[in-house]
Amino acid sequence: MELGVYGLSAKATLGPAETGRLAALAEDLGYRSWWCGDHVVLPSPRVPESPMAPEDPILDPLIHLTYVAAVTTRIELGTGIVILPQRNPLVLAKQAASLDVLSGGRLLLGVAGGYLEPELAALGVPLSERGSRTDEYIDAMRALWNDPAPVAFTGKHVSFHNVDANPRPATPGGPRIVVGGHSPAAFRRAVARGHGWFGTGSSPDDLARHLRGLAEAARVVERPAALGDLEINFMQVDPVEVTATAAAQYADLGVTRLTLYPLPLEDTDDVARFLERHAALSPS
């Protein structure tokens, strides 16, 4: 099991000096992946389901990760997640390929359908279409990354013909797709289309419940052999402090990457100390 860190593209940790300091520290401490979330806009006033207040700052994940790529050399760069139906898939495919090239193949492209109706609506996406758009956009991006020119794709939400986009990603087949979410549809999407799954919870018991959902999905949808074994990425929230006992339980459950969440700490020095405290949790 590897350790990752999440969320340091928001609130008190988003400045260039803070980002450079914490990214270098995480890499030096042995963290293997660096993840950030995505909200283009937030409901104002705040609605109960919103994870952030409208005045909370959060950087665009692809721009943030490009900065992190420039100040690191080894750590994997993950979106956890990009709200995919809000993005034009051709533009995102170009951005992801560019970042994958510039980072030397370190991008993990986490995607999900989103759930904040005011945000989706502001970007012109009906809530009822978020799942179908997410599935189709994954397929469209993979076509653009992998199919021989001229590339063509025909779908309900996106179609294109006689185009090409270079450079292709540095990672053969394109960046690894990580599917986030805890719904039956998200579990099926992870099994059918993702190299990995990204989930959250408060304990190993929560993860065990999600793993049962993934197992049920695997009984009803086929997993392409080219995707290999499903990687399990999990972030513990509330509490954000992870004990050695819990880390060992996550490892026993088969977690590939245990992602730690230093926020809501509001001081960069406190975040640094959090990373130092947790650096020894990986059993690997």
Number of C-alpha atoms within 10 A of each C-alpha: 20 18 27 28 22 21 22 26 25 21 19 19 24 18 15 12 10 18 21 18 15 19 24 16 16 22 18 14 14 16 26 20 24 27 25 24 22 21 20 16 14 21 18 12 9 13 14 9 10 16 11 16 14 15 12 10 16 23 19 17 23 23 13 22 24 19 17 23 24 11 14 18 13 16 22 22 29 27 27 28 24 26 22 23 28 22 17 12 22 17 11 16 25 19 16 23 26 21 24 25 18 16 23 16 20 22 32 24 24 27 28 23 25 22 14 17 17 18 20 23 12 14 14 11 17 15 17 9 13 20 18 13 23 25 19 20 23 19 16 22 21 16 18 26 26 14 13 10 12 11 17 16 17 11 12 8 12 14 11 13 11 9 11 16 14 10 12 20 24 19 16 11 14 23 24 19 22 26 31 28 21 18 12 14 15 23 27 23 26 27 26 21 21 27 24 23 27 27 19 18 17 14 18 19 14 13 23 14 13 20 18 12 18 23 14 14 21 17 11 11 13 12 21 13 8 8 16 11 13 18 18 21 25 23 23 23 17 12 10 16 15 20 11 14 10 16 22 16 16 23 19 12 15 14 20 18 23 27 27 25 24 22 20 13 15 12 13 19 13 13 20 17 12 18 21 13 12 19 17 14 18 19 12 8
